[in-house]
């Protein structure tokens, strides 16, 4: 597969979301076989993660998995949008990258590249997808949830966005 023009931006995001690890799940835990699981198996893992969080913390917190910390709701949307068969599609690094590219497209990547969306507006859209990326004020869009926070300075993030064009 050819490298997507936005892969450097995705690698930047993945570094802050999951230390670049395709096998990482919420909380920093590594699931060594995550990248060999079918999407159905990934969704089963997500359900177990929620059960475990409820048992240990008294509440469900997150189903985020993989290099891009994709949550269950987003995974289900991507399965439909990308016409994936969850029984046979495997959560490989290549599929995770393809899913992240699709998320960038949803957030306006193609319009950004075409000059129809400003770098700041595209960066805001990206920050609304990935909690570790900052809004222009330097904070995560999801900071109010008490779980998420921006993990990178805005000027570093906007440079990565601009270089993805």
C-alpha positions in Angstrom: 0.0 0.0 0.0 1.2 3.5 -0.8 1.9 5.9 2.0 -0.9 8.4 2.3 0.2 12.1 2.1 -1.2 12.6 5.6 0.7 9.7 7.2 3.2 12.0 8.9 0.2 13.8 10.6 -1.3 10.5 11.5 2.0 9.3 13.0 2.2 12.5 15.0 -1.4 12.0 16.3 -0.7 8.3 17.0 2.4 9.2 19.0 0.3 11.2 21.4 -2.7 8.9 21.4 -1.0 5.6 21.9 2.8 6.2 21.8 2.6 5.0 18.2 1.6 1.5 19.3 -1.0 -0.3 17.2 -1.7 -2.7 20.1 -2.4 -0.2 22.8 -5.8 0.1 24.5 -7.2 2.8 26.8 -5.1 3.3 29.9 -1.8 2.4 28.2 -2.3 -1.4 28.3 -0.8 -3.4 25.5 -2.9 -6.2 24.0 -0.2 -8.0 21.9 -2.7 -9.7 19.6 -4.9 -6.6 18.9 -3.6 -6.2 15.4 -4.5 -9.8 14.5 -8.1 -9.6 15.8 -11.2 -9.4 13.6 -13.3 -6.3 14.1 -15.9 -8.5 15.8 -13.2 -9.6 18.3 -12.1 -6.0 18.8 -15.7 -5.1 19.7 -15.9 -8.0 22.1 -12.7 -6.7 23.7 -14.2 -3.2 23.9 -17.2 -4.7 25.8 -14.9 -6.5 28.2 -12.9 -3.2 28.7 -16.1 -1.5 29.8 -17.1 -4.3 32.1 -13.7 -4.2 33.7 -13.8 -0.4 34.1 -17.2 -0.7 35.7 -16.0 -3.3 38.1 -12.7 -1.6 39.0 -13.8 2.1 38.9 -17.5 2.0 39.3 -18.2 3.4 35.8 -17.4 2.9 32.2 -14.8 5.2 30.9 -13.5 4.4 27.4 -13.3 1.8 24.7 -10.4 3.4 22.9 -8.1 0.9 21.0 -5.2 1.0 18.6 -2.7 3.6 17.5 -5.5 6.1 17.0 -7.5 5.2 20.1 -10.7 4.5 18.1 -13.8 4.2 20.3 -16.6 1.7 19.7 -19.1 4.3 18.3 -16.4 5.5 15.8 -15.5 1.9 14.9 -19.1 1.0 14.1 -19.4 4.1 12.0 -16.2 3.3 10.1 -17.3 -0.3 9.5 -20.4 0.9 7.8 -18.8 3.8 5.9 -15.8 1.7 4.7 -18.1 -1.3 4.0 -16.0 -3.6 6.1 -17.1 -7.1 7.1 -16.4 -7.2 10.9 -16.2 -11.0 10.8 -13.3 -11.0 8.3 -11.7 -7.6 8.5 -8.6 -7.7 10.8 -7.5 -4.7 12.9 -4.1 -4.6 11.3 -1.8 -1.6 11.3 -2.7 -1.0 7.7 -6.5 -1.1 8.4 -6.0 1.2 11.4 -4.1 3.6 9.2 -6.9 3.4 6.6 -9.5 4.1 9.3 -7.5 7.1 10.5 -7.2 8.5 6.9 -11.0 8.1 6.7 -11.4 10.0 9.9 -9.2 12.8 8.6 -11.4 12.9 5.4 -14.5 13.1 7.5 -12.9 16.0 9.4 -12.2 17.9 6.1 -8.8 16.8 5.0 -9.6 16.9 1.2 -11.2 20.3 1.6 -8.1 21.4 3.5 -5.7 20.2 0.8 -7.8 21.9 -1.8 -7.6 25.2 0.0 -11.3 25.2 0.9 -10.7 24.8 4.7 -8.1 26.8 6.6 -5.4 25.1 8.5 -6.8 26.4 11.8 -10.3 25.1 11.0 -9.0 21.7 9.9 -6.8 21.6 13.1 -9.9 22.3 15.2 -11.8 19.5 13.4 -8.9 17.1 14.0 -8.8 18.1 17.7 -12.4 17.2 17.9 -11.6 13.7 16.7 -8.5 13.1 18.8 -8.5 14.2 22.4 -4.8 14.5 22.7 -4.6 17.2 20.1 -5.2 20.8 21.3 -7.7 23.4 20.3 -6.2 26.9 19.6 -6.4 27.6 23.4 -4.0 24.7 24.0 -6.6 22.5 25.7 -8.3 19.3 24.6 -11.8 19.7 23.1 -12.7 17.0 25.7 -10.9 18.5 28.7 -14.2 19.0 30.6 -14.7 15.2 30.9 -11.9 15.0 33.5 -10.3 12.1 31.6 -8.8 13.7 28.5 -6.2 16.4 28.0 -4.1 17.8 25.3 -0.7 16.2 25.2 1.1 18.5 22.8 1.6 22.2 22.3 -0.7 23.9 19.8 2.1 25.4 17.8 3.7 21.9 17.3 0.3 20.5 16.3 -0.5 23.3 13.8 2.9 22.8 12.2 2.1 19.1 11.8 -1.2 20.0 10.3 0.3 22.4 7.9 3.0 20.0 6.8 0.3 17.4 5.9 -1.0 19.4 3.0 
